[in-house]
């Protein structure tokens, strides 16, 4: 039996982060959704996404497949129910959790009685992040021993700290009273950093001097992060190396924040936050009082940039200047509070290639085709 994570019907609602990747590659907790499913299932998972993105993923054409919505977050009970599905559909309150074989008839439906978590909107990424750090921590560390760290560090609390091989950790404080802390392979925690769990610093990432990391925060692989973060998810390969605050925020890949950049995550009137919705093309109420910034891949901002509560920035935007930019910045925009112009594609390509080369990653022709598709759509 082969398993497919399918984006069908969900791609638009999770833009701009789904503009450049399949939803299966969203990071929630320590792992991406695809990595979670592969660990729970114990085998490779295939991905079905939009045609312009599918070239990045191996397709499978086989009748003996189970198709799972890529927005679903796995757990042991859900995976057990899916693995027992030989034909028909597994459903929860009318929503199809998995389908196997020919299953046109509702008479073949099996009702799932367990609790289900899924990404219905972008804020779900940071809302579920603490829960998923705890679950992923168990998956990654069960039966294993943490690498020792020097006595220059202070560690206290009821949950564990786990440090992978190759890490450099000196003169930092780790508080695990509210959740575990995970330090990935070859990561570095510089002196003076203060970290509260649940927290994950993924492989090859750096926590800068004096950083203040609050709980429910994930710094994905190959990032450099400093300042103050609270309930933030960095997918990977992005930098916020200097002081400044981000809260209730999701940052894609290949992004950079100028020194002392900040976002608001709470309105002055304490009202619920609205967020730009790519599916409906209007601002929609999130139902959340705390909601900060959604920052698409390859976007950058200059020093002292201020982002208002509930701001969405598309792919490859370049934001700078005084004042608050508007709450929705389309992809390939250049400017700030005083207005935006078009960020020329050739110029953007040059920057992308230069940025990725710093991490020894090639900016391929496939990457160019995907970016060209986004540029022509201008979302």
Number of C-alpha atoms within 10 A of each C-alpha: 11 16 24 22 24 22 20 15 10 19 22 16 17 20 25 26 27 24 24 22 21 23 29 27 18 22 26 29 30 31 25 18 21 24 18 24 23 15 16 16 18 9 12 13 19 19 23 23 24 16 8 15 19 14 13 15 13 10 13 14 7 10 11 14 18 22 22 22 22 28 23 21 21 23 17 10 13 20 15 13 17 22 13 9 17 14 18 20 28 23 17 17 9 9 11 17 23 26 24 21 16 12 13 11 9 10 9 13 19 18 16 18 12 9 9 14 12 14 20 13 15 20 24 15 23 27 21 18 25 26 15 24 27 22 17 20 23 12 14 14 14 8 7 9 10 14 13 12 15 10 11 12 15 14 15 12 15 11 16 20 22 20 23 20 14 14 21 17 22 18 16 20 20 21 24 21 14 16 23 26 28 26 27 23 18 18 25 22 25 19 18 17 22 21 24 23 26 31 34 31 27 26 22 19 26 24 27 21 19 18 24 21 27 20 24 30 32 33 32 29 24 22 27 22 27 23 23 20 26 21 25 28 29 27 29 23 24 27 23 25 21 21 22 22 19 24 24 26 29 28 27 28 23 22 27 25 23 20 18 17 20 23 22 21 24 20 16 8 7 10 12 15 21 19 23 21 21 17 12 10 9 12 15 13 13 19 12 16 17 21 29 29 26 24 26 28 27 26 26 22 22 18 17 18 23 24 23 20 23 30 24 25 31 26 29 28 27 26 24 21 16 13 14 15 22 16 18 17 24 20 27 26 24 20 18 23 15 12 11 18 11 15 17 12 16 11 9 18 17 11 14 20 16 15 20 15 12 9 12 9 11 14 16 9 9 13 18 16 13 17 22 15 15 20 20 11 9 14 18
